[in-house]
Amino acid sequence: DMPAAFGLPVKLTIYTDTAHAGNIINQRSHTGIIIFLNKAPIHVYSKLQLTVKASTFGLEFVALRIGMEQNDALQYKLRMMGVPILGPTDVFCDNDGVVKNTMALESVLKKKHLSICYHFICECSAKLAARISHTPTNFNLSDLATKVLDQDKGKEIVRQLLY
């Protein structure tokens, strides 16, 4: 049990996304992750992926794994500081195929690196560290970290981040 001096438990939320072949020079994709602590954005991750992939499925799986690794690290840090965490982290991804695969125990992935991502994500779900859900592309806040947005969508995401 956590000491009462630390107050109420915190809630973590993560949005993950990938811009497929977003770099026009080398065709690499961009991963974006935004982590919220009690609805306040506390971490933005935006990075080119190291490899070129032909499918968005594989890219989104890699982005989700990176988000899960960041979630594990943040949960560990919070617990070491005595901060209680309220339930599993809500993780949102806009690729429905990836979300469904993370929930299918019989999923078979032929590429080794995707299989490793799959097992790591399933392990995070099984130990109740994360709950993975689908979010429509228009509501994926991590678009801010992956794409050049038109003015209206950019303003809408910033409004959701700040309010």
N, C-alpha and C positions, 0 to 999 in steps of 0.2 A: 504494500500500500504506500501511496505517496503522501508526504506530509501535507497537512491542510494549509500550511503557510503559503503554498504555491498557488492556491486558488483553484479556479475552474480548469478543467481539462481543455486542451486546444484541439481544433479540428483542422486537418490537412486536406487540401484539394490540389490536384495536379491536372493540367491540360497538356497533351502532347500532340505534335503534328510534324509533318514533313512536307516540304515543297519538292516534288519530284523533278529532278534535273533542272533545278532552279538557277544554277550557274550556267550562263549561256556559253562560257568559254570552255569549261572542262566537263560539263554535263553532270556535275556532282549535285547531290541533293542537300537540302538544308534542314536540319533538325531544330525544332523549337519546343521549349518546355517552360511552362510558367507554374510556379508553386505558390499556393496561397496558405496562409496561416490565419484561421478565423476570418476568411474572406478578404484579407489584406495581402496583396502580392509581395512576397519576400525574396523571390529568386527568379531570375529570367536566364534561361540557357539558350543560346543561339549559336549554332556551329555547323560548318560544312561537314557532311559525313565523309569518312576517309576513302570509301570505295564508291564506284559507279554501279548502280543496280538497275536492272531492266524493269522491275515491277514496284509499284507503290506498296504492295503488301509487305515485301521484305523490308523496305525502308521504314514503314510505320511500325513494324515489329521491333526493329533496332531502336527507334525513337522511344517506344514504350519500355524497352529494357533499360535504356539510359534513365528514363524517368523513374523506373522502379529502383534502380541503384541509388539515385539521388534521394528517393523516399526512404530507403533503408538507412542511409547515412544521416538524414535529418531526424528520423525517429530515434536513432541511437543517440545523437547529440542531445535531443530534447530530454530523453530519459536520463541521460547522465547528469543533466542539470536539474533533475527532479521535476520536470514538467510533465504532467500526465497528458496522455493523448486519448482523445475521444474516438473510439472505434477505428475501423480501418480507414486508410486514406481513400478518398473518392478520386479515381483516375478517369479522365475523359479522353477518348480517342475518336476521331471522326471516320475511321476505317472500320466499317461494320464486319468485314471478313476477319480482321485481326481480333476484334472483340469476341466474335463467335469462336475463333480458334483457341483463345485463351480459356474458354469455358468448356471446351470439348476434350475430355480425357483421352479419347481415342485418336486425336489429331496426329497425323503423320506428316512430318516435314522432311523433305529429301535433302535439303542443304544443312550441313552440320551447324553453321553459325546461327541459322534460324531455329534449329532444334534446340540449341543451347539457350537462345532467347526465350523460346516457348517454355522450357522447363524452369528457367529462373522466374519468369512471370507467374507460372502456375504455382510455384513454391511460395511466392509472395502472397498469392491469393489464398492458398491453403493455410498459411500461418496467420491469416486474417490481418496482414499488414496493408493490404490494398483491396479495393473493390473496383473492378474495371467495368466501365459503362461506355456506351456509344453516345456521342453528341453530334448533332447535325453540324456540317461544315460551317454554316453561317453563325453558329454559336460557339465555335472553338476559339477561345481567347488566345491560344498560342499561335494563331495566324500572325499576330503582331510580331512574333520572333522568327517567322519563316518567309514571309512574302512582302512585296511592296504592295500596299493596300491603297485602294482608291480613297478619297477623302472621307466619304460617308461611312464606309466600313471601318476605317481607321478611327474616326471619331466615336463610333458606336462601341468599339472594343475598349478604347480608352475610358469612355463613360462607364462601362461595366467594371473596369479595373478600379476606378476611383470611387464608385458609389456602390 
